[in-house]
Amino acid sequence: MMMVKVQVWGSLKSAIGGADAVEVEGETINDLLKALARQYPAMADAIQRGVSVSVDGQIYANSVMVPVRPDADVFVLPKLVGG
């Protein structure tokens, strides 16, 4: 599996020890979220509450099977709500 740099925004940074980004293994958004939850237990709680994931500028709130390239711009942010 490939390593992907995942940038974490806002209040979620504290769940990964205050870092701006981490590298995790995965080929889909689901893989990346599972890897984050395994490596950072505090992140597991946030993921369970709901997060939004941006891949190359496109935000995915519920599409976990979206493929992710190793060089993609990936951001995990608190769930975006509103209309």
C-alpha positions in Angstrom: 0.0 0.0 0.0 1.1 3.6 -0.6 1.8 6.3 1.9 -0.3 9.5 1.6 0.4 12.8 3.3 -2.8 13.9 5.2 -3.1 17.4 6.4 -5.3 18.0 9.4 -7.1 21.3 10.0 -8.7 23.1 12.9 -9.6 21.5 16.1 -8.6 18.0 14.8 -4.9 18.9 15.0 -4.9 18.3 18.8 -5.9 14.7 18.0 -2.6 14.1 16.2 -0.5 15.8 18.8 -0.7 19.3 17.2 1.0 18.4 13.9 -0.1 19.9 10.7 0.2 16.7 8.7 1.0 13.0 9.1 1.7 10.2 6.6 -0.6 7.2 6.6 -1.1 4.2 4.4 -4.1 3.9 2.1 -5.6 3.8 -1.3 -9.0 5.2 -0.5 -10.5 7.8 1.8 -11.7 4.9 4.0 -8.2 3.4 4.2 -6.8 6.8 5.3 -9.4 7.3 7.9 -8.9 3.8 9.3 -5.2 4.3 9.4 -5.6 7.7 11.2 -7.9 6.1 13.8 -5.4 3.2 14.4 -2.4 5.5 14.8 -4.1 8.3 16.7 -6.9 7.1 19.1 -8.1 10.6 19.7 -8.7 10.9 16.0 -10.9 7.8 16.0 -13.4 9.7 18.2 -13.4 12.6 15.8 -13.9 10.4 12.8 -16.7 8.6 14.5 -18.4 12.0 15.1 -17.9 12.8 11.5 -15.2 14.5 9.4 -15.0 15.9 6.0 -12.2 15.0 3.6 -10.9 17.1 0.8 -9.0 15.4 -2.0 -7.5 17.7 -4.6 -9.9 20.4 -3.7 -13.1 18.3 -3.8 -14.8 17.8 -0.5 -16.2 14.4 0.4 -18.4 14.1 3.4 -19.8 10.5 2.9 -17.9 9.0 0.0 -15.3 6.8 1.7 -14.4 4.6 -1.3 -13.0 7.5 -3.3 -9.5 6.5 -4.5 -6.6 8.6 -3.4 -3.3 9.0 -5.2 0.0 9.2 -3.2 0.6 12.8 -4.5 -3.0 14.0 -3.8 -3.7 17.0 -1.7 -5.6 15.4 1.2 -7.1 17.4 4.1 -9.2 16.1 7.0 -11.3 18.8 8.6 -14.1 19.0 11.1 -17.4 18.0 9.4 -18.8 20.8 7.3 -22.5 21.4 8.0 -24.9 23.9 6.6 -26.7 24.5 3.4 
